[in-house]
Amino acid sequence: MQLFADAYEEDVSGLILVDVTPKDYRERFLPTMSQDFQRAYYQQFVREGNYEEFMESLKQLKETELALQTPVIVIAAGKKDHYSSESQRLWNDMQKELTQISSNSEFVLAEASAHYIQRDEPEVILAAIKRLIERFK
């Protein structure tokens, strides 16, 4: 979605990134986690796509210096499963860094949510959507 917003910025009114994987996740975050967590990470790519496709997507993001004018709201899960307090802090910091892709961005921490914020705190996502819509009234 980030690359789409960059390529078609005139067609994109806003972008909401919900607990997305940062482009440097594998290099910065994954090594801080246990071996069991890392194994589970590599084994998860069975539904949405495979590991190679996911790595290609992250590579494309790394190769593109995004400088959007489009409003961006980054929503991060504040209560990730299997994360220590140190890991959670690093995750939150990496999510905040995602706001740098746009000169018009906002960071929201869904404090009571694990990865599936839309299930745990749907009102956080709805509020973000409403804020974007309000900007264009």
VEXVOZA-350144 format. One record per residue: chain; residue number from 1; residue in three letters; y, z, x of N, C-alpha, C, O, CB in turn. Coordinates in steps of 0.001 Angstrom, whole numbers, plus 500000, padded with zeros to 6 digits. Glycine has a CB too. Layout:
REM residues N
NUMAR, A, NUM, ALA, Y, Z, X, Y, Z, X, Y, Z, X, Y, Z, X, Y, Z, X
...
END
This chain:
REM residues 137
NUMAR, A, 1, MET, 498806, 500000, 500823, 500000, 500000, 500000, 501255, 500000, 500865, 502261, 499389, 500506, 500000, 501204, 499065
NUMAR, A, 2, GLN, 501193, 500683, 502000, 502349, 500707, 502895, 502672, 499305, 503408, 503835, 498904, 503441, 502094, 501656, 504074
NUMAR, A, 3, LEU, 501652, 498570, 503804, 501856, 497216, 504296, 502323, 496277, 503181, 503152, 495398, 503415, 500571, 496687, 504922
NUMAR, A, 4, PHE, 501796, 496462, 501983, 502228, 495663, 500839, 503710, 495919, 500571, 504479, 494980, 500366, 501378, 495991, 499579
NUMAR, A, 5, ALA, 504107, 497192, 500574, 505507, 497540, 500328, 506413, 496938, 501403, 507544, 496549, 501110, 505681, 499070, 500283
NUMAR, A, 6, ASP, 505932, 496861, 502626, 506704, 496262, 503705, 506839, 494749, 503509, 507922, 494190, 503682, 506051, 496566, 505058
NUMAR, A, 7, ALA, 505752, 494103, 503154, 505750, 492648, 502999, 506501, 492188, 501746, 507090, 491107, 501732, 504321, 492138, 502952
NUMAR, A, 8, TYR, 506475, 493003, 500711, 507065, 492609, 499425, 508059, 493664, 498943, 508050, 494053, 497775, 505962, 492395, 498365
NUMAR, A, 9, GLU, 508902, 494112, 499843, 509815, 495207, 499526, 510700, 494911, 498321, 511032, 495822, 497562, 510681, 495511, 500721
NUMAR, A, 10, GLU, 511084, 493653, 498134, 511928, 493307, 496984, 511172, 493432, 495659, 511798, 493490, 494601, 512466, 491885, 497139
NUMAR, A, 11, ASP, 509851, 493473, 495698, 509034, 493597, 494492, 508529, 495017, 494244, 507928, 495293, 493205, 507863, 492663, 494580
NUMAR, A, 12, VAL, 508769, 495906, 495187, 508258, 497279, 495088, 509430, 498221, 494830, 510361, 498307, 495630, 507487, 497693, 496389
NUMAR, A, 13, SER, 509370, 498920, 493711, 510454, 499832, 493349, 510306, 501206, 493965, 511293, 501924, 494126, 510533, 499964, 491863
NUMAR, A, 14, GLY, 509099, 501578, 494307, 508851, 502883, 494895, 507401, 502992, 495289, 506549, 502240, 494816, 509231, 504005, 493928
NUMAR, A, 15, LEU, 507135, 503931, 496155, 505786, 504112, 496677, 505474, 505604, 496680, 506240, 506409, 497211, 505642, 503502, 498111
NUMAR, A, 16, ILE, 504344, 505960, 496083, 503882, 507349, 496110, 502580, 507371, 496888, 501593, 506758, 496482, 503694, 507939, 494658
NUMAR, A, 17, LEU, 502584, 508077, 498001, 501396, 508204, 498851, 500773, 509561, 498579, 501378, 510599, 498848, 501750, 508038, 500375
NUMAR, A, 18, VAL, 499574, 509546, 498049, 498905, 510787, 497635, 497823, 511152, 498643, 496738, 510570, 498646, 498293, 510640, 496214
NUMAR, A, 19, ASP, 498131, 512120, 499498, 497192, 512669, 500475, 496494, 511560, 501260, 495269, 511543, 501380, 496154, 513549, 499775
NUMAR, A, 20, VAL, 497298, 510634, 501792, 496737, 509478, 502499, 496362, 509831, 503932, 496878, 510784, 504516, 497732, 508316, 502493
NUMAR, A, 21, THR, 495467, 509050, 504470, 495064, 509224, 505855, 496143, 508637, 506764, 496443, 507446, 506682, 493686, 508555, 506121
NUMAR, A, 22, PRO, 496727, 509466, 507627, 497712, 508938, 508572, 497063, 507965, 509554, 495868, 508058, 509835, 498389, 510084, 509336
NUMAR, A, 23, LYS, 497856, 507038, 510068, 497314, 505997, 510940, 496708, 506554, 512221, 495840, 505910, 512811, 498394, 505008, 511287
NUMAR, A, 24, ASP, 497132, 507720, 512664, 496596, 508316, 513891, 495649, 509496, 513606, 495437, 510354, 514462, 497746, 508784, 514783
NUMAR, A, 25, TYR, 495099, 509522, 512415, 494190, 510597, 511995, 493025, 510760, 512966, 492727, 511871, 513404, 493656, 510320, 510589
NUMAR, A, 26, ARG, 492382, 509672, 513294, 491186, 509727, 514139, 491499, 510269, 515525, 490689, 510988, 516110, 490559, 508346, 514258
NUMAR, A, 27, GLU, 492659, 509930, 516048, 493032, 510371, 517387, 493601, 511785, 517419, 493305, 512548, 518340, 494032, 509419, 517970
NUMAR, A, 28, ARG, 494406, 512142, 516436, 495106, 513434, 516458, 494400, 514538, 515686, 494340, 515679, 516145, 496481, 513266, 515907
NUMAR, A, 29, PHE, 493870, 514207, 514522, 493352, 515257, 513648, 491851, 515461, 513790, 491391, 516588, 513969, 493679, 514935, 512219
NUMAR, A, 30, LEU, 491105, 514406, 513714, 489649, 514510, 513685, 489082, 515313, 514868, 488159, 516101, 514660, 489044, 513122, 513677
NUMAR, A, 31, PRO, 489591, 515148, 516090, 489049, 515931, 517207, 489241, 517439, 517072, 488568, 518202, 517765, 489681, 515477, 518477
NUMAR, A, 32, THR, 490133, 517882, 516207, 490354, 519320, 516035, 489338, 519956, 515092, 489275, 521179, 514965, 491757, 519571, 515515
NUMAR, A, 33, MET, 488550, 519121, 514437, 487598, 519611, 513441, 486208, 519793, 514056, 485914, 519272, 515132, 487527, 518643, 512247
NUMAR, A, 34, SER, 485366, 520541, 513352, 484011, 520807, 513823, 483185, 519521, 513888, 483526, 518518, 513261, 483323, 521830, 512912
NUMAR, A, 35, GLN, 482103, 519568, 514651, 481206, 518413, 514748, 480594, 518077, 513388, 480420, 516905, 513056, 480092, 518684, 515776
NUMAR, A, 36, ASP, 480267, 519108, 512599, 479729, 518866, 511255, 480736, 518105, 510391, 480371, 517168, 509680, 479353, 520200, 510577
NUMAR, A, 37, PHE, 481993, 518511, 510459, 483044, 517839, 509688, 483170, 516388, 510150, 483271, 515477, 509328, 484405, 518581, 509840
NUMAR, A, 38, GLN, 483163, 516178, 511463, 483294, 514827, 512005, 482137, 513927, 511569, 482349, 512765, 511224, 483368, 514877, 513527
NUMAR, A, 39, ARG, 480931, 514456, 511584, 479780, 513674, 511113, 479951, 513303, 509641, 479722, 512158, 509250, 478465, 514465, 511314
NUMAR, A, 40, ALA, 480353, 514276, 508837, 480563, 514017, 507406, 481658, 512968, 507205, 481561, 512123, 506315, 480936, 515325, 506664
NUMAR, A, 41, TYR, 482683, 513026, 508026, 483766, 512046, 507942, 483227, 510629, 508115, 483533, 509744, 507316, 484842, 512339, 509003
NUMAR, A, 42, TYR, 482438, 510417, 509142, 481920, 509073, 509422, 480904, 508610, 508376, 480706, 507408, 508202, 481280, 509041, 510803
NUMAR, A, 43, GLN, 480266, 509538, 507686, 479252, 509182, 506691, 479827, 508958, 505297, 479097, 508560, 504389, 478205, 510258, 506629
NUMAR, A, 44, GLN, 481104, 509204, 505113, 481689, 509128, 503776, 481988, 507709, 503299, 482222, 507505, 502108, 482946, 509921, 503745
NUMAR, A, 45, PHE, 481985, 506745, 504176, 482423, 505403, 503823, 481316, 504615, 503138, 480658, 503776, 503753, 482897, 504663, 505060
NUMAR, A, 46, VAL, 481123, 504899, 501854, 480078, 504227, 501090, 480574, 503689, 499753, 479967, 502775, 499196, 478932, 505172, 500858
NUMAR, A, 47, ARG, 481669, 504243, 499228, 482128, 503834, 497893, 483310, 502881, 497943, 483220, 501758, 497447, 482503, 505051, 497082
NUMAR, A, 48, GLU, 484416, 503313, 498533, 485642, 502513, 498505, 485614, 501370, 499501, 486365, 500407, 499344, 486836, 503387, 498781
NUMAR, A, 49, GLY, 484791, 501446, 500497, 484723, 500437, 501539, 483922, 500993, 502693, 483462, 502134, 502650, 486133, 500004, 502000
NUMAR, A, 50, ASN, 483757, 500194, 503714, 482988, 500694, 504844, 483917, 501140, 505975, 485129, 500927, 505922, 482014, 499620, 505345
NUMAR, A, 51, TYR, 483340, 501749, 506975, 484096, 502314, 508087, 484898, 501240, 508822, 486058, 501465, 509166, 483154, 503020, 509059
NUMAR, A, 52, GLU, 484302, 500093, 509061, 484984, 499023, 509787, 486227, 498547, 509035, 487267, 498304, 509646, 484029, 497848, 510019
NUMAR, A, 53, GLU, 486122, 498416, 507726, 487272, 497997, 506920, 488386, 499039, 506967, 489567, 498702, 507056, 486845, 497751, 505466
NUMAR, A, 54, PHE, 487996, 500297, 506906, 488974, 501380, 506954, 489679, 501390, 508307, 490900, 501539, 508370, 488296, 502741, 506689
NUMAR, A, 55, MET, 488919, 501233, 509389, 489511, 501211, 510724, 490440, 500012, 510888, 491469, 500116, 511556, 488414, 501180, 511794
NUMAR, A, 56, GLU, 490095, 498894, 510297, 490961, 497711, 510347, 492283, 497990, 509627, 493343, 497578, 510098, 490250, 496487, 509714
NUMAR, A, 57, SER, 492223, 498675, 508507, 493443, 499035, 507782, 494342, 499932, 508626, 495551, 499716, 508697, 493095, 499735, 506464
NUMAR, A, 58, LEU, 493746, 500941, 509267, 494536, 501836, 510113, 495114, 501076, 511306, 496247, 501332, 511716, 493675, 503021, 510600
NUMAR, A, 59, LYS, 494356, 500159, 511854, 494835, 499339, 512983, 496048, 498518, 512561, 497025, 498422, 513304, 493708, 498401, 513503
NUMAR, A, 60, GLN, 495990, 497934, 511387, 497119, 497145, 510894, 498366, 498024, 510752, 499471, 497591, 511077, 496769, 496486, 509539
NUMAR, A, 61, LEU, 498188, 499251, 510267, 499324, 500170, 510163, 499897, 500511, 511531, 501115, 500573, 511700, 498906, 501447, 509445
NUMAR, A, 62, LYS, 499016, 500733, 512509, 499471, 501067, 513860, 500275, 499932, 514471, 501198, 500172, 515250, 498282, 501398, 514754
NUMAR, A, 63, GLU, 499936, 498711, 514129, 500595, 497532, 514702, 501900, 497177, 514003, 502625, 496294, 514461, 499665, 496349, 514645
NUMAR, A, 64, THR, 502205, 497847, 512913, 503401, 497543, 512128, 504348, 498734, 512173, 503972, 499855, 511831, 503032, 497191, 510661
NUMAR, A, 65, GLU, 505560, 498481, 512591, 506577, 499533, 512601, 507312, 499462, 511264, 508193, 498622, 511078, 507576, 499373, 513822
NUMAR, A, 66, LEU, 506950, 500337, 510346, 507526, 500296, 509004, 508918, 500918, 509005, 509137, 501981, 509587, 506614, 501026, 508000
NUMAR, A, 67, ALA, 509849, 500241, 508347, 511210, 500740, 508185, 511668, 500343, 506788, 512522, 499474, 506617, 512179, 500172, 509296
NUMAR, A, 68, LEU, 511084, 500995, 505805, 511346, 500655, 504405, 512665, 501237, 503915, 513121, 502276, 504393, 510210, 501149, 503525
NUMAR, A, 69, GLN, 513262, 500554, 502962, 514394, 501086, 502204, 513891, 501614, 500854, 514569, 502382, 500172, 515493, 499989, 501998
NUMAR, A, 70, THR, 512698, 501182, 500502, 512053, 501566, 499248, 511856, 503077, 499198, 511454, 503669, 500200, 510699, 500841, 499087
NUMAR, A, 71, PRO, 512127, 503720, 498059, 511843, 505145, 497946, 510351, 505432, 498141, 509495, 504755, 497573, 512308, 505669, 496585
NUMAR, A, 72, VAL, 510066, 506429, 498939, 508692, 506841, 499211, 508580, 508336, 498972, 509391, 509120, 499464, 508266, 506476, 500664
NUMAR, A, 73, ILE, 507561, 508722, 498208, 507242, 510141, 498022, 505850, 510354, 498590, 504886, 509712, 498173, 507321, 510575, 496496
NUMAR, A, 74, VAL, 505761, 511263, 499544, 504483, 511617, 500157, 504038, 512947, 499563, 504736, 513955, 499675, 504595, 511699, 501726
NUMAR, A, 75, ILE, 502868, 512938, 498932, 502321, 514157, 498335, 501090, 514563, 499138, 500134, 513796, 499253, 501963, 513946, 496816
NUMAR, A, 76, ALA, 501119, 515765, 499689, 500024, 516250, 500533, 499282, 517395, 499863, 499874, 518228, 499178, 500555, 516699, 501894
NUMAR, A, 77, ALA, 497982, 517416, 500076, 497147, 518512, 499580, 497372, 519743, 500441, 497257, 519679, 501665, 495645, 518115, 499575
NUMAR, A, 78, GLY, 497687, 520841, 499819, 497989, 522066, 500551, 496824, 523014, 500702, 496966, 524081, 501299, 499086, 522772, 499885
NUMAR, A, 79, LYS, 495665, 522641, 500169, 494513, 523551, 500177, 493240, 522730, 500395, 492330, 522721, 499566, 494427, 524371, 498837
NUMAR, A, 80, LYS, 493209, 522044, 501534, 492093, 521148, 501814, 490801, 521933, 502042, 490798, 522991, 502672, 492404, 520276, 503036
NUMAR, A, 81, ASP, 489720, 521394, 501520, 488406, 521999, 501715, 488039, 521951, 503191, 488298, 520954, 503863, 487332, 521281, 500863
NUMAR, A, 82, HIS, 487447, 523006, 503690, 486921, 523084, 505058, 487995, 523083, 506138, 487667, 522877, 507306, 485990, 521941, 505300
NUMAR, A, 83, TYR, 489252, 523302, 505805, 490312, 523323, 506804, 490675, 524762, 507149, 490824, 525600, 506260, 491552, 522559, 506301
NUMAR, A, 84, SER, 490815, 525039, 508421, 491351, 526323, 508858, 492857, 526300, 508593, 493412, 525251, 508265, 491033, 526598, 510384
NUMAR, A, 85, SER, 493513, 527440, 508730, 494960, 527457, 508520, 495655, 526571, 509560, 496663, 525936, 509253, 495505, 528908, 508594
NUMAR, A, 86, GLU, 495128, 526522, 510779, 495693, 525655, 511815, 495509, 524181, 511455, 496431, 523381, 511616, 495042, 525952, 513176
NUMAR, A, 87, SER, 494324, 523824, 510970, 494065, 522446, 510563, 494953, 522048, 509386, 495470, 520932, 509338, 492588, 522267, 510194
NUMAR, A, 88, GLN, 495123, 522961, 508447, 495968, 522679, 507283, 497405, 522441, 507729, 498065, 521533, 507224, 495906, 523842, 506260
NUMAR, A, 89, ARG, 497896, 523240, 508664, 499260, 523046, 509177, 499412, 521676, 509835, 500397, 520975, 509608, 499617, 524154, 510185
NUMAR, A, 90, LEU, 498418, 521299, 510660, 498458, 519990, 511310, 498448, 518880, 510262, 499211, 517920, 510368, 497267, 519824, 512279
NUMAR, A, 91, TRP, 497586, 519006, 509248, 497534, 518012, 508177, 498893, 517878, 507500, 499385, 516769, 507292, 496460, 518388, 507143
NUMAR, A, 92, ASN, 499497, 519015, 507157, 500802, 518991, 506496, 501851, 518333, 507383, 502671, 517550, 506903, 501242, 520412, 506126
NUMAR, A, 93, ASP, 501825, 518650, 508684, 502784, 518037, 509608, 502600, 516526, 509669, 503576, 515775, 509673, 502635, 518638, 511010
NUMAR, A, 94, MET, 501351, 516086, 509715, 501083, 514653, 509772, 501501, 513965, 508473, 501972, 512828, 508495, 499599, 514399, 510050
NUMAR, A, 95, GLN, 501331, 514647, 507354, 501774, 514088, 506078, 503304, 513988, 506049, 503850, 512986, 505586, 501264, 514956, 504896
NUMAR, A, 96, LYS, 503994, 515021, 506542, 505465, 514983, 506597, 505942, 513823, 507458, 506948, 513188, 507140, 506023, 516311, 507147
NUMAR, A, 97, GLU, 505236, 513543, 508539, 505600, 512435, 509413, 505553, 511095, 508676, 506276, 510165, 509035, 504675, 512397, 510624
NUMAR, A, 98, LEU, 504713, 510994, 507658, 504638, 509756, 506881, 505954, 509427, 506181, 506200, 508269, 505842, 503529, 509858, 505855
NUMAR, A, 99, THR, 506793, 510421, 505964, 508083, 510158, 505323, 508990, 509314, 506214, 509989, 508768, 505746, 508778, 511475, 504972
NUMAR, A, 100, GLN, 508646, 509208, 507488, 509464, 508437, 508430, 509375, 506928, 508206, 510137, 506172, 508808, 509050, 508758, 509846
NUMAR, A, 101, ILE, 508461, 506484, 507357, 508336, 505038, 507115, 509466, 504503, 506247, 509641, 503291, 506130, 507000, 504728, 506456
NUMAR, A, 102, SER, 510238, 505411, 505633, 511326, 504987, 504756, 512571, 505829, 505013, 512491, 507020, 505313, 510904, 505091, 503278
NUMAR, A, 103, SER, 513714, 505179, 504888, 514981, 505904, 505006, 515287, 506673, 503717, 516259, 507426, 503649, 516131, 504927, 505330
NUMAR, A, 104, ASN, 514450, 506475, 502704, 514645, 507097, 501399, 513325, 507754, 500993, 512588, 507222, 500163, 515117, 506045, 500324
NUMAR, A, 105, SER, 513034, 508913, 501586, 511718, 509510, 501365, 511812, 510990, 501020, 512841, 511643, 501193, 510849, 509326, 502594
NUMAR, A, 106, GLU, 510692, 511476, 500529, 510586, 512872, 500092, 509164, 513342, 500363, 508208, 512581, 500216, 510955, 513033, 498570
NUMAR, A, 107, PHE, 509038, 514598, 500760, 507723, 515203, 500988, 507479, 516261, 499929, 508357, 517071, 499633, 507623, 515817, 502414
NUMAR, A, 108, VAL, 506269, 516252, 499354, 505879, 517242, 498353, 504541, 517831, 498775, 503595, 517099, 499068, 505792, 516609, 496918
NUMAR, A, 109, LEU, 504470, 519140, 498806, 503211, 519820, 499110, 502596, 520321, 497812, 503183, 521155, 497122, 503431, 520997, 500109
NUMAR, A, 110, ALA, 501421, 519815, 497483, 500678, 520281, 496307, 499859, 521485, 496771, 498709, 521349, 497187, 499747, 519132, 495687
NUMAR, A, 111, GLU, 500465, 522643, 496693, 499937, 523855, 497331, 498560, 524284, 496843, 497789, 524858, 497612, 500887, 524972, 497117
NUMAR, A, 112, ALA, 498244, 524024, 495605, 496967, 524486, 495048, 495907, 523390, 495010, 494879, 523546, 494350, 497182, 525026, 493652
NUMAR, A, 113, SER, 496147, 522291, 495707, 495252, 521142, 495608, 494454, 520890, 496872, 494926, 521083, 497992, 496036, 519919, 495272
NUMAR, A, 114, ALA, 493223, 520451, 496644, 492423, 519861, 497703, 492761, 518365, 497701, 493828, 517988, 497215, 490861, 520127, 497492
NUMAR, A, 115, HIS, 491901, 517520, 498219, 492219, 516101, 498374, 492535, 515392, 497058, 493413, 514530, 497023, 491076, 515406, 499044
NUMAR, A, 116, TYR, 491849, 515733, 495996, 492048, 515031, 494729, 493154, 515704, 493916, 492896, 516389, 492926, 490733, 514990, 493918
NUMAR, A, 117, ILE, 494362, 515493, 494355, 495526, 516115, 493725, 495631, 515702, 492264, 496026, 516507, 491421, 496812, 515739, 494475
NUMAR, A, 118, GLN, 495285, 514466, 491960, 495356, 513984, 490581, 494456, 514796, 489649, 494696, 514847, 488443, 494968, 512510, 490521
NUMAR, A, 119, ARG, 493432, 515425, 490200, 492545, 516278, 489415, 493012, 517733, 489448, 493011, 518414, 488422, 491107, 516172, 489937
NUMAR, A, 120, ASP, 493406, 518201, 490624, 493769, 519614, 490795, 495145, 519954, 490245, 495319, 520992, 489608, 493717, 519980, 492250
NUMAR, A, 121, GLU, 496117, 519096, 490484, 497495, 519334, 490037, 498130, 518017, 489561, 499072, 517524, 490180, 498343, 519965, 491186
NUMAR, A, 122, PRO, 497619, 517457, 488475, 498147, 516158, 488027, 499645, 516199, 487742, 500324, 515178, 487855, 497410, 515701, 486782
NUMAR, A, 123, GLU, 500160, 517360, 487375, 501583, 517463, 487064, 502458, 517167, 488281, 503597, 516725, 488127, 501900, 518849, 486527
NUMAR, A, 124, VAL, 501942, 517403, 489486, 502703, 517097, 490706, 502886, 515586, 490832, 503971, 515108, 491166, 501984, 517665, 491969
NUMAR, A, 125, ILE, 501831, 514851, 490565, 501912, 513391, 490649, 502779, 512845, 489519, 503606, 511961, 489746, 500501, 512761, 490594
NUMAR, A, 126, LEU, 502600, 513358, 488317, 503426, 512910, 487185, 504906, 513161, 487449, 505741, 512312, 487138, 502999, 513621, 485892
NUMAR, A, 127, ALA, 505237, 514309, 488013, 506638, 514622, 488317, 507205, 513639, 489345, 508364, 513237, 489242, 506764, 516069, 488840
NUMAR, A, 128, ALA, 506402, 513255, 490329, 506853, 512293, 491334, 507105, 510930, 490699, 508100, 510274, 491005, 505818, 512169, 492465
NUMAR, A, 129, ILE, 506214, 510511, 489826, 506388, 509235, 489123, 507669, 509271, 488294, 508446, 508316, 488308, 505163, 508932, 488216
NUMAR, A, 130, LYS, 507888, 510354, 487582, 509089, 510481, 486763, 510362, 510445, 487614, 511363, 509853, 487209, 509037, 511777, 485957
NUMAR, A, 131, ARG, 510326, 511083, 488803, 511492, 511050, 489690, 511792, 509625, 490143, 512954, 509226, 490215, 511264, 511955, 490911
NUMAR, A, 132, LEU, 510766, 508873, 490443, 510992, 507474, 490840, 511579, 506668, 489694, 512511, 505888, 489891, 509682, 506829, 491311
NUMAR, A, 133, ILE, 511036, 506853, 488497, 511535, 506121, 487329, 512988, 506472, 487047, 513788, 505592, 486727, 510674, 506422, 486097
NUMAR, A, 134, GLU, 513335, 507741, 487162, 514712, 508190, 486908, 515717, 507530, 487837, 516867, 507318, 487450, 514805, 509696, 487054
NUMAR, A, 135, ARG, 515308, 507204, 489043, 516209, 506575, 490005, 516649, 505189, 489541, 517665, 504678, 490014, 515536, 506477, 491368
NUMAR, A, 136, PHE, 515908, 504578, 488632, 516191, 503211, 488236, 516723, 503100, 486805, 516808, 502002, 486255, 514949, 502382, 488379
NUMAR, A, 137, LYS, 517073, 504217, 486217, 517638, 504170, 484854, 519128, 503937, 484918, 519787, 503866, 483881, 517340, 505474, 484082
END
